[in-house]
């Protein structure tokens, strides 16, 4: 159901509720990420997304220490270079130490690595779940084929696939496949790294509703039961990005945004620079 009755959360296979709006923290660190997390948690957010590859878990952990851990939904990710069994365990434990917590609500494989057995990686994820260090297991940047493989080879429920998703890159077949198999979709770069905000249709709809272009894009996504992880260093924008549940887009405006699909990613392209720290894939 769309509009004000849209649920604030997505139910995961474990029974946990994943908040539909979370704070993304890619490419921010130091005092900036500390201020962003504080602005979010002092407002309406309870969901924070990070990764070992973001190199900001320590600063986030310092900030989280001032809040009740049980009220938060905390996600981190393991780099693709660290997907063998022992390295997954070690990476998770290091993330826990940096974040100052005993468990993660969600732990994701940040990118697939065809050089390492997915079965081995998921066996490690199962160990972490059995030990109570991880409450939900998921993947990130997995294609439908890769997700199908993951679902086939493990008994651990794959709770989430975090993918690039925004009006210019809608990936309907992948989203449908995830949701039809009980896998929640999280939108990384839900604003297309801000490029989508310049779209004339988005701007026109925003003016009609007296909302920001970012709010229009994020609202469109959550009405599709897609979890959004917008990043911002502005307390004002963080608050706006979370204010999505007391208004609705009408069906015609949803359709207009649906028609903006260009199959145009901003980061999940075939021409990846796999040497970057976020991927961590050795030569």
N, C-alpha and C positions, 0 to 999 in steps of 0.2 A: 504494500500500500504506500502511496506517495503522500507527501505533505506532512502536516503537523503530527500525524499518527505514526510516521516513520520511526521505527525503533532506533534508539540511541546506540544500540550494540548489535553485533552479529554473534550468534551462539556457535561456539566451537564444539567439535566432537567430544571433548572432555567435559562439556557442560559449562565451561568458563565463558564469560561474556567479554567479547573484544570490542572496546569502544570504537565507534565509527569514525571518530576524529582523533588523530594523534599528532604529536609534535614531531616533525622530521628534523634531524640534526646533521644531515650530510653537509660537509664543507663549512662548518662553523665550529670553532673551538675557543679555548681560553675564556676570557671574561664574557665574550659574546654568547657562547653557548650557555654559560651559567645564567646570564640574564634572561635568555630565551626560555630556558626550562623553568626558571622562577616565575616569569610572567605567565607562562602556560598553567603551572600548577596553582598559582594564586588566583587564577581565573577558573574556567570551567573544564579544563583538561585533567585527565587522569592517566593518559596514555603517552608514553615517550618511546621513540624508536631510535636506536643507535646501532653501531657495529664496531667490531675491532678495527676494521679498515678505516673508520672515520677518525680514529685516534683522538677521541674526545671523551671516552668513557670515564676517565679519571675526574674530569671537571664535572661531568654529569653526576657521578657518584657523590662528589662533595656537596652538590646542591640537593640531591635526593635525601641526604642525611637529615635535612630539616623537615621532612614530611613523613607521614605514616606509610610505611612500605605496603601494608596490606590494602591501602586505598588505591594503589597504583597498578597499572599494567605496563610492564617493562619488557622491551624486546631488544635483543642484540643478534648479531650474525657472525658466522665463522667464515674467514676468507677461503677462497677456493684452493689456495696453496696448502691449507691446513686440514684437508678433508680425509686424511688417513686416520685410522681409529685413534691412535694415541694422541695425535695432534688436535683432533676434535675435543677430546676430553681436556687436554691442556689449555686450549684456547678458551673453552667455556669457563674453566676454573679461573683463568686470568681475567676474563671479563667480569666474573662475579667479584673478584678481589677489587678490581678497579671501580666497579659500580657500588661496592659496599653492601652487597646483598647476598643472601644464601641461595637464592633461586631466581630464575628468569621465568616470566610468564610465557614467553615465546622465544624460541631459539631457531634461527633460520640458516640454511645453507645460502650464503650470499650470492654466489654464482655457481653453476655446475662446472665441474672440472672433469673432462673426459679421460684425463690421465690417471684418475683415481677411482676405484670401484665405488659406485653409489651404494651398493649393498654394505660395504665396509663403513661408509659414512653413516648410513642409517642405523647400523648396528651400534655405533658409538652414540648416536642420538637416543637410541632405546636405553642404553646404559645410563645416560644422563637423566632420562625421564624416570627410570626405575629407581635411581638414587635420590630423586626429589630435587635435583638441581635445575631441572627444566620441566615446566608444567605442560607446555605444548610445543610440538615440533612442526617446523614448516620449511618451505623452500622460497627462493627468491630468484627472479629472472629465469624461471623454467618455462620452456615451451610446452605445448600440449603433449608432445611426444615424450619429453623428459619427465613431465609430471605423471603421465600414464605409466612409465617405467617405475617411478618411485612408488606409486600406489600399488603396483604389482608385487614388489619385492620386499615389502616390509609390513609387519603387523601393527606398527606404530601409526596411528592416524596422522596423515598430513593435514594439518589444520589450516594452513595459509599458503598461498602463493603471492608473493609481493612482486609486482610487475610494473613496468612503465604503462601508464594508462591516463589518458586525458582526451579532450574532444578531438584533437588532431590525430590520435592514435588509440582507437577504441577497441580493437582486438576482440571483436564480438565472439568469434568461435572459441577463443581461449577462455574468455570470461564465462561463457556458457558451460564449457567443459568443466571448469573449476567448480562452479556453483552447483552443477548437476551431480557432482561427485562429493559434495559436502566440504569442499575446500574454499575457505573464504578468500576473496580477492582483496589485496591491499594495493592502493595506487601509490607507487613511488613516482616522484615528479608529477603530482596531480595537476599542477599548473603549467606543465610543459616547460619547466625552468623559466617561468613568467612569459614565455613567447606567446602562449595562447591568449594571454590577457589583452594583447593588442588586436585580437580578431574583432572585426567590425560588428559581427553578429553578437558576440559576447558583450561588447560594450553597449550596444543598443538595448539588449535585454537588461543589463545592469541598470541602465538609466530608467527603464520602465519600472523596475522594482525598487528603485532608490537603494540599491545594494552595490557593493564593489564588484568588479569583474571577477575577482578571486572567489567571492561568495557564490556567484552564479555557477562558476565551474565546479566548485566543491559540492554545492547543493545538487547539481545534476548527477554527480557521481554517487553521493550517498543515497539518492533516491533509487539507484540501481543496486543497492546493497553492497557497494564497494566502499571499503574503508579508505579514508584519505589521510595522508601524512604530509601536510604542507609545512614547509620550512620558512621561518622568518626571524629576523633579528629585531623587528619592530613590535613593541608591546601592543600597539594599536592594531596592527595587522594580525597578530596572534589572536587577539580577542575577536576580531571580525571573522577570522577563519573558523573559529569555534562556534559562531552564532548562526547555526544552520537549521535549528529544529523548531522554530516557532513561526515559520512561513513556508510557502510552497511555490514551486514552479507549476504553471498550468501545462496541460498536455501539449499544446501547440508550441510552447517555448522549449519543452523537452525535445520535441520533434525537430525543431530548428537546430538545436545543438547536436542532436544525433546526426544531422546531415552535414556536419562540419568535418567528418572523418576524412583524413587525407592519407592514412597509413604512413604518417610522418613522425618517427620517433625523434626525441632529442638526445637520448643516450644509448638506447638498446639497439645499436646498429650492427651491421656485419663488420664494419671497419673498426673493431675495438683495438685500443692500445693496451694489450694484455700485460704490459710491463708496469702499468700503474699500480700503486699501492692497494687501491680498493679491490683489484682483482687478485693480486698476489700469486699469479701463476708463473712459476719459474721457467726460464728458457731451457 
